[in-house]
Every structure is written in structure tokens, then in C-alpha cells.
């Protein structure tokens, strides 16, 4: 029987460290999303976790590094979802609609991600620019979009000569706006963009817009 004085085994220490780090990131995500980078306090994050301010600095180095780690994990979640997306068996129209739906669903389920990105834009992406991980992570969605666009153009289904980054921005902008501007849009126009009764409508509308853009006849400039 192990005594209470016996130190934890190496494997147990590793599991504890992983669990503690994840708990800190969970609470830090909520606090940064709620109060912003400038308003968030490491003391508050420590008080809401089973650790101390000293341990937070031990794991992450400081508030700036903690916020960067929060961003890295938040972007990692959507990149992982993009990597799991399997659309190779679909025709180009169905494939691009599925990709748009993935972004729609993810942004709706992760409002903290939207807030964190908005906060990072206020700080001119300085934390992202300083992150080696985010500099390498890119976007698996871009590779998927490029394959879908190439397939659609080869088959003649897509008439537009579209850049993958532009299309990614088009999809993301609608999904981001719907969550980020929910309250101001509702106050101005009396319509809740996250109303559950309208969810299917907006989800289909996004796919329709993207497909209409890719299949529209265009005249030369």
C-alpha cells in the first residue's frame, strides 16, 4: 500500500502535469474571452483552478505566454477538425458545402474562439506572429479547398477562377459575423442570428452563397 508521504511515480507526475495544464487553459480561455487580454488577471485564473499563480508562471512563463497558449489550443481544435474532414468521396459541390458547414458548426459551438480571435485582432495579431506553432499550423482547410476547386474546375462544375484563401475568407466571414455580431445585429435589426429556429436556414444559405459564387457565369473585366 502506498503511503501518503511516498512521492508520485514519474508517470503519475506527468499525468498530473497534463491535467493541471489543461485545467489552467480551460479557465484561462474563459477568462480571456470574458475580460479580454488586458482585463484578464492571472490571479483570477489561479483562484478558479486547483493551482497557484506561481504554478501558472511555472507552466507558461507569464500572462503573455499563457494567452498565446490559449490561442494555440483554440486554433488547434479547428485545424484538427479540418484534418478529420473526409470529402474525397463527394462531388465538388457537395464537398464545398460540407466544408462550409464544418466552419459554420465549429464557430457556433465555440463562441470563446470568436472572442479570442477578436481580441487578438485588437492586438494586431502580435501573439500569433510570435508563436512558432501558429506560424507552422497553416490551415488544412486550404489544402482541402484547393483539391475541391481543382476537381470542380476540371469537371466544369465550377466556372470561377477562385483562390483558396479568398474562398476560405468568404466562408469564415459569414460564420464569424453570425457569432461575433449577434448582439449588435439583433439590436439594430431585431433578428437573432443564432436563433435555433433559423439555424438550418442560415447553414443552407452559406452553402448556397458559396456554390452560387463558384458556379456563376462571369464576364471578362
Secondary structure, 3 states (H helix, E strand, C coil): CCCCCCCCCHHHHHHHHHHHHHHHHHHHHHHHHHHHHHHCCHHHHHHCCCCCHHHHHHHHCCHHHHHHHHHHHHHHHHHHHHHHCCCCCCCHHHHHHHHHHHHHHHHHHCHHHHHHHHHHHHCCCHHHHCCHHHHHHCCHHHHHHHHHHHHHHHHCCCCCCCCHHHHHHHHHHHHHHHHHCHHHHHHHHCCCCCCHHHHHHHHHHHHHHHHHHHHCCCCCC
